[in-house]
């Protein structure tokens, strides 16, 4: 399955538009504790624990997006966008959406 943020796939033409597909992942995380624990190790640095949770959630959301596109009979998803939100102080939500298409 081709998954791209662009509106087309180089060297291929879109023969069928199947519709909008999405994948969501909501993860429970003790974001505040993990964030401050990592930042105290690297003042002004990055929170490895938080980044890993975002990467995990993004991967799960993309898997869901691909599954939905396959149900439509698509072989690609174009125009993919990723949105990351923190809900409250302990939940992380990642939504990935795009257009399921068949390319030839």
Legacy VTK file of the C-alpha trace (Angstrom):
# vtk DataFile Version 3.0
C-alpha trace
ASCII
DATASET POLYDATA
POINTS 104 float
0.000 0.000 0.000
1.377 3.378 -1.028
0.749 6.052 1.618
1.787 9.585 0.722
1.186 13.157 1.806
1.176 14.284 -1.821
-1.958 14.422 -3.938
-0.623 11.978 -6.498
1.869 9.140 -6.934
4.789 9.850 -9.268
4.711 7.773 -12.416
1.194 6.482 -11.746
-2.253 7.769 -12.582
-5.247 7.635 -10.274
-7.960 5.529 -11.887
-10.481 5.480 -9.009
-11.179 7.686 -6.002
-12.748 5.592 -3.247
-13.256 8.246 -0.579
-11.805 9.639 2.595
-10.280 7.165 5.027
-8.949 7.709 8.528
-7.177 5.970 11.337
-7.220 7.002 14.961
-5.186 6.045 17.990
-5.894 7.281 21.492
-3.194 6.338 23.949
-3.228 6.636 27.687
0.072 7.976 28.900
1.291 9.620 32.019
2.588 12.346 29.760
3.237 14.889 32.509
5.348 12.532 34.644
7.268 11.107 31.681
7.803 14.519 30.161
9.259 16.089 33.268
11.351 13.017 34.093
13.051 13.130 30.716
13.420 16.897 30.613
15.166 16.922 33.989
17.795 14.651 32.438
18.224 16.972 29.468
17.267 20.503 30.408
15.888 22.105 27.303
16.141 18.775 25.498
13.585 16.466 23.991
11.249 14.120 25.803
12.160 10.683 24.447
9.287 9.014 26.295
6.702 11.382 24.816
8.178 11.139 21.319
8.045 7.346 21.473
4.369 7.438 22.464
3.587 9.763 19.546
5.480 7.481 17.133
3.654 4.418 18.455
0.253 6.125 18.168
1.051 7.391 14.662
2.036 3.884 13.557
-1.206 2.417 14.911
-3.285 5.140 13.251
-1.566 4.541 9.887
-2.244 0.803 10.216
-5.957 1.590 10.723
-5.910 3.957 7.742
-4.422 1.227 5.522
-6.961 -1.352 6.713
-9.840 0.976 5.849
-8.344 1.768 2.426
-7.961 -1.959 1.711
-11.649 -2.473 2.545
-12.444 -0.031 -0.290
-10.192 -2.014 -2.631
-7.652 0.816 -2.848
-3.946 0.313 -3.411
-2.855 3.784 -2.277
-3.799 6.639 0.039
-2.945 10.162 -1.103
-3.118 13.541 0.610
-2.369 12.020 4.016
-2.393 14.351 6.975
-1.415 13.621 10.581
-2.874 15.466 13.563
-1.591 15.002 17.116
-3.545 16.283 20.127
-3.106 15.986 23.860
-6.395 15.351 25.638
-6.353 16.463 29.236
-3.071 15.668 30.924
-2.787 11.952 30.255
-4.234 11.075 26.842
-2.677 11.377 23.429
-4.749 11.268 20.230
-3.348 10.850 16.722
-5.655 11.081 13.704
-4.393 10.217 10.222
-6.618 10.865 7.204
-6.336 10.804 3.432
-8.071 9.746 0.226
-8.155 6.070 -0.731
-7.423 5.611 -4.429
-6.521 3.005 -6.997
-3.428 3.844 -9.006
-2.250 2.174 -12.183
LINES 1 105
104 0 1 2 3 4 5 6 7 8 9 10 11 12 13 14 15 16 17 18 19 20 21 22 23 24 25 26 27 28 29 30 31 32 33 34 35 36 37 38 39 40 41 42 43 44 45 46 47 48 49 50 51 52 53 54 55 56 57 58 59 60 61 62 63 64 65 66 67 68 69 70 71 72 73 74 75 76 77 78 79 80 81 82 83 84 85 86 87 88 89 90 91 92 93 94 95 96 97 98 99 100 101 102 103
